[in-house]
Amino acid sequence: AHDPLAIRVSSTNLPARAVVCDMRDVTVGAGGSPLLCHVNFSVIGPERVAIVGPNGSGKTSLLRVLMGHAAPLSGEVYRGVPAARFAYLDQHVSLLN
């Protein structure tokens, strides 16, 4: 039997109601082809979110836009905290050693 994976994360230290990010009518894609269209969502501190879905559905493209590593095909992205404060675990959990 294997022990279950346990990840301890520290507090975000964000005040309640701090806007972490806001996406309005965002379309993201790969190679110019849309994968997710008309995305609207906000993350308000100190929330944490999980983005789940099948392979190829646009999760990584969405996160790249959210973190400022790529531009959306359309729409507006507001980041209320510096991109350096964003962290995500990819499918290979490469952030962890």
Stockholm file with secondary structure:
# STOCKHOLM 1.0

chainA/1-97         AHDPLAIRVSSTNLPARAVVCDMRDVTVGAGGSPLLCHVNFSVIGPERVAIVGPNGSGKTSLLRVLMGHAAPLSGEVYRGVPAARFAYLDQHVSLLN
#=GR chainA/1-97 SS CCCCCCCCCCCCCCCTTCEEEEEEEEEEEETTEEEEEEEEEEEETTCCCCCCCCTTSSHHHHHHHHTTSSCCSEEEEEESSCGGGCCCCCTTCTTCC
#=GC SS_cons        CCCCCCCCCCCCCCCTTCEEEEEEEEEEEETTEEEEEEEEEEEETTCCCCCCCCTTSSHHHHHHHHTTSSCCSEEEEEESSCGGGCCCCCTTCTTCC
//
